Amino acid sequence: MPSNVKIFRAKGYFRKNKSNFQFTSEFRALEVKHGLEKLYSELGSRHRLKRTEIFIDKKDGIKEITADEAIFSISTQMDEPDFEIQIDN
């Protein structure tokens, strides 16, 4: 069963120290729920947040986008057939 990896963009905000911080994040996933887990994981570990402190916008929320619409370059570069990850020893 072939699966196509999609690119998603999430917009929202998180609360930390009684302040709100907006974010826009792009990620690759097979389904929205997998991407949402990745978003919670990355924001939680980077900013030491709990899931209850992360809020996804109701209006913008999580949307599937094309590689041309992607703002961050790694999302588009990984779609290219000659993409390679360089590992230095």
MARLUM-434003 format. One record per residue (C-alpha): residue in one letter; z, y negated, x negated. Coordinates in Angstrom, 1 decimal, padded with zeros to 4 digits, m for minus. Layout:
<recs>
gutor_z_y_x
a_Z_Y_X $
...
</recs>
This chain:
<recs>
gutor_z_y_x
m_000.0_000.0_000.0 $
p_m001.2_m003.1_m001.9 $
s_001.0_m006.2_m001.7 $
n_000.0_m009.8_m002.4 $
v_002.4_m012.1_m004.1 $
k_002.6_m015.4_m002.4 $
i_003.8_m018.8_m003.5 $
f_006.4_m020.6_m001.4 $
r_007.9_m024.1_m001.6 $
a_011.5_m024.8_m000.4 $
k_013.0_m028.2_000.3 $
g_016.6_m028.9_001.0 $
y_019.8_m030.1_m000.5 $
f_023.1_m028.8_m001.8 $
r_026.6_m030.2_m001.8 $
k_028.6_m030.5_m004.9 $
n_031.7_m032.7_m005.5 $
k_031.3_m034.4_m002.1 $
s_027.7_m035.5_m002.9 $
n_024.4_m034.3_m001.6 $
f_021.6_m033.5_m004.1 $
q_018.0_m032.9_m002.9 $
f_015.8_m030.2_m004.4 $
t_012.3_m028.9_m004.2 $
s_011.7_m025.4_m005.6 $
e_008.6_m023.2_m005.8 $
f_008.8_m019.5_m006.3 $
r_006.6_m016.4_m006.0 $
a_007.6_m013.6_m003.7 $
l_006.2_m010.9_m001.4 $
e_008.1_m012.2_001.6 $
v_010.1_m015.3_002.6 $
k_013.4_m013.4_002.6 $
h_012.8_m012.2_m001.0 $
g_012.1_m015.8_m002.0 $
l_015.1_m017.1_m000.2 $
e_017.3_m014.6_m002.1 $
k_015.8_m015.8_m005.4 $
l_016.4_m019.5_m004.4 $
y_020.1_m018.8_m003.6 $
s_020.4_m016.9_m006.8 $
e_018.8_m019.5_m009.1 $
l_020.6_m022.5_m007.5 $
g_023.9_m020.7_m007.4 $
s_023.8_m019.7_m011.1 $
r_022.4_m023.0_m012.4 $
h_024.7_m025.3_m010.4 $
r_027.7_m022.9_m009.7 $
l_027.1_m023.1_m005.9 $
k_028.0_m020.8_m003.1 $
r_025.4_m019.9_m000.5 $
t_027.3_m022.0_002.1 $
e_026.7_m025.1_m000.1 $
i_022.9_m024.7_m000.1 $
f_021.0_m026.1_002.9 $
i_017.3_m025.7_003.7 $
d_015.6_m028.5_005.6 $
k_014.8_m027.7_009.2 $
k_011.7_m029.8_009.2 $
d_010.1_m028.8_005.8 $
g_012.1_m025.6_005.2 $
i_010.2_m022.9_003.4 $
k_006.4_m023.0_003.5 $
e_003.7_m020.8_002.0 $
i_001.4_m022.8_m000.2 $
t_m001.7_m022.1_m002.2 $
a_m002.0_m022.2_m006.0 $
d_m003.8_m025.6_m005.7 $
e_m000.9_m027.1_m003.8 $
a_001.7_m026.0_m006.3 $
i_003.4_m028.8_m008.2 $
f_005.0_m026.8_m010.9 $
s_002.5_m025.3_m013.3 $
i_004.1_m021.9_m014.0 $
s_003.4_m020.9_m010.3 $
t_m000.3_m021.6_m010.8 $
q_m000.6_m020.2_m014.3 $
m_000.8_m016.8_m013.3 $
d_m002.1_m016.4_m010.8 $
e_m004.7_m016.6_m013.5 $
p_m006.1_m013.2_m014.7 $
d_m005.6_m014.0_m018.4 $
f_m001.9_m015.0_m018.1 $
e_000.2_m013.6_m020.9 $
i_003.8_m014.1_m021.8 $
q_004.4_m014.7_m025.5 $
i_007.4_m012.8_m027.0 $
d_008.5_m013.9_m030.5 $
n_010.4_m011.3_m032.6 $
</recs>
